[in-house]
Amino acid sequence: MTRPRFLFVSVALACATGLATTGCATLPSSSSPQVIDTFSPEGSELSVPTPVPDQEPDLLVRDFLKAAAMADQRHAAARQFLTPEAAKSWDDLAETVIVLRADLSAVGGRSADRAEYTLRAEKVGTLDPGGIFREDDGQLEVTIGLTRTDGQWRIDELPPGAVIERTEFFSTYAQRDLFFLSGTGDALVPDPRWTAADRTDVGYSLVNLLATGPRPGLSESVLSRVPASVSVRPGEDGDRTGPTGTTIDFAGLPVLSTQATTEFAAQVVWTLARADVPGPYRLERDGAPLDERYANGWTTEDVRDFNPYPPAEPMRYTLTAADGLVRLEAGGARPAGGPWSDVRGGRNAVVSYNGRTLAVVAGGDEGGPRRILVGAINGAPTEALTARTVAGPTFHPVTGQAWVLVDDARLLRIGMGANGPTVQEMDAGPILSLGSRVTGLRIDQSGAQLAVVVDGKVFIGSMSAETGQPLAGTFRQIGRALGETASSVAWRDRSTIVVGRDTTEAPVATISVDGAIAEPLSQRNISGPVTAVAAAGREIYVVDRRSLLRLDSVAETGDRYWREIPGLAAIRADPVVAG
């Protein structure tokens, strides 16, 4: 069900690659960046800090920060460290700031009954209501005051909101996906949220979050069959999750059509299944089965057409300088034959999701124009247009059209008409507002989100469910610790991207779409910089300064090294996969 997730804080990634000297100064120079597993669903017993008698004020503040990572019952654990008046007035919901490390320094002289400390820290991100993580940077500085109450130090002055050190955050929270429907209603789009790792009512919590709708940046890109009027809660007899499955009783749910019921179930079932909530899932409306056909419970098999992480075939083709399109077979590589094998100087090739159409950027050597070629993979290529620079191509999974951004100015989509390619100009404004030089462009497998590389930085944005156009105001930078070293991007799956970097240190990294999890991939047998990346299922493909390489991303850790592809050793080739 849930894939193991190892959280590698973006600032730590920067330290590993020598990109953020400020962040690196907080880690011992002799040790490797720490990898933290934040989700332990079995036997997780978190230690809840409590005030210690006669505790020194600075140590009490330290324990308060640890307790602030536990948000249950409006931060009841943290409120124990406050005076009664401060506990009543503290607005813990104002903002949750996650910091790399909190440094405390005394303010002025400490008296017998009064102490003040300045908390300074480097921001990692913020946690919005609904468990939405947003990457952030910059410095935080706040003042925390303490007074003696009945002979014990307690905090009586603190800013609104909560401050959590990253180690505590990743120890007490887990990332779980909510799923919403793509604009066409036939695919699921993940919306990552962070909730308490050890909560026992996670299923009810996630379904209630579904009813609040998607994060603001996704609201015009996705649909939901879970209306805001819906609420769920554990039954009066206690927790209704057990070894025989989970019962979710919905209140306020209107009558749905058969298709809408299936879409509703797809959202709920995949959200619960990916969070390791035990199935089957008995979905009820006011105590009665939502659909009598599934009175004994729904499983992921019942909504398998909506699988948000469908299996993908490994790469079947590459594009080489000497032989054009090359087919990969068990015995090695050989020219595919036909007109595509006559294409010379091709690069940045992708195939449509149905496997029928190929798009290739050719030419461009020595400053010449680049040609965008499209056509059936078993047919002949046709030139759609020429340009000085090209970002893409990338295929839309629903329309089957190829997208390119040319000359850092025009966003175009190319369709295959009866009389040849058709080119339609789209609104490039939301992308061009991010910077001047666009080198990466990839649509995700659901057609709801777009990843771009602009001026060496990575952005994720949304596309309108109504018009298919990129949506202004939805693009946000992720992977800030990478600096401005990104050169190319691909979707590993709908919740994770792969980034190729113009650097020799950690030249390939993966980043979750919310920016919370960044992980450098193996540096064994790879020589950056990386000029192209692609992904197909468990395998990731890159072009480094020597050749085309592949990595099995789920192999045992000791076996994760980049390997050349049989038949293509020392040959310049570009990956050709769906996307």
C-alpha positions, 0 to 999 in steps of 0.5 A: 500500500503506502510506499516507504517514505524517507524524509530528507529535508531540503536544507539537508539536501543543500548541505549534501550538495554544497549549496546552502552554507547557512544551512550546512553550518547547523550540521556537524561537518563530519557526519552525513545528512540525516535521513528520517523515517517519519511514519511508523504505523505499528507500535509508535509511542511518542514521548510527550514532554511535560514540565519538570519540577525546578526546570531552568527556563531555557530548558523549559522553552526547549521542551515547550518547542518539542511539545508544540509538535503535538497538535492534538487537542489544540496543543494541550501538551504545549499549553502545560508549559504556559501560565494559565492566562497565556494558555487561554489566550495563546492563538496556536492556530495562527501559523505553524512555522517549521524551522531547521533548528531553534537557537535561544539567547537570553535577553537582558539580565535574568531576575529571580522571577523574570526571564526572556529569550530570543528565538532565532531560526532558519525557516524550512516551511509552514504548515497551513490549516488542513495540513498543507505544507508550503516551502519557505525560507528566510529567518525567524526571530521571536521573543519568549518571556517567562515568569515564576508561578508557584515557584516554577517557571512558565511561559507568559509571553509568546507570539501567535502560532507554533514553531516546530523544529524540523526533527520534531515535525518529521517525528510526529507528522506523516505525509498522506495523500488526499485524492481528487478527480482530474477535470475529465473525471477519469484520473485521481490527482494527489494532494499531499497533507501532513497529519499526526503520525500516530493518530488512531482516527486517521481514516476519519480525519482524511475523509473529513479533509476531503470534504474541505476540498483541494488546496487553493492552487488545485481548486480550478484543476480538479473536481470532487464528489465529496461535498463540503456538506459531508461529515464523518465520525467514529461510531458511538460504540468507538473506533469502527476500524479493525481487522475486518475492514473500516466502516465510514458512515457519511452524514449529509451526503446527497444521492449520487448517480451510479457514475458519481458514486463510483467516482466518490468511492474512488476518492475515498477508497484510494485516500484510505488505502494509501494511508494504510487504513485497513480495508475493505471499506464499508461506505455508508450513508446515514447507516445504510450501504452507499451502494448495495453491490458493495455492502460488504465493502469496497476495495481498490480492485473495485476502483482499479481504473482510478489507480493514481499510481498505475504500473508503467512499462520501462523504456522501449525506445531511445533516440541516437545521433547516428541511428535515429530511433532505436528499439531496446530489446532483450538482446540489446539495441537495434534501429527501429527501422522506418522514417524515424530511424533517418532522423539525425540530431534528435533530442528531447523525444517523448511518446504519447501515453497511448504509445502511438505518437512521437514528438522529437526536437531535432537540430540546433547544433552550432546555433542553428534552428531547432525543428519540432517533429511529430508523427505516428511512431510507426509512420513518418515524422512531419515538421510542425515548426522551427524555433531557436530554443525549445522546452519540451516536448511533453504530451497531454495524457487526455488530449494527446497533443504535444506541448512545447515552449519555444523561444522563451516566449510562446507556449504551443500545443501541437495536434495531429490533424488529417492534413498534418500537424495543427499548432495552437498558441496558448497563454504562456504568461503564467510561465513567463512571469516566473523568469526568463529562461525556460529549459524544462516542461512536463505535464503530469500523468493526470493532466492537472499539473505542470512542472517547469524549470525556469532560470534553473529553478523548479516550479509546479503549477496547475492547469484549468480543468475547463480550458486546459490552460496554465493557471496564473497564481498557482505556480510555486517554487519547490526544491529551493535548496537546489539553488539555480542548478536545475536543468531538466524535469520529469514526473516519476509519478503524480506526486513526485518529480525527478530533477536533473541538475547542472552540477557534479554533486548530487546531479539527480534528485526527487522532490514531492509536489508540496516541496516537503520531501527532497532526496538526492538519488544515488551518485554511484557511477554517474558524472554530472551535469545531467542534461535530460531526465525521464522516468517510467515506473520504477526506473529513472533515466538520465543523460550525464556527460558520458551516456544514457543511464538508468537507475532502479529506484526501488532496488535494495539500497546497496544495489542502487547505482546508475547502469548503462543500457546494453547496446548503448554503452558510450553512445550518445542517446536520449530517453524516449518514454511516455510523458 
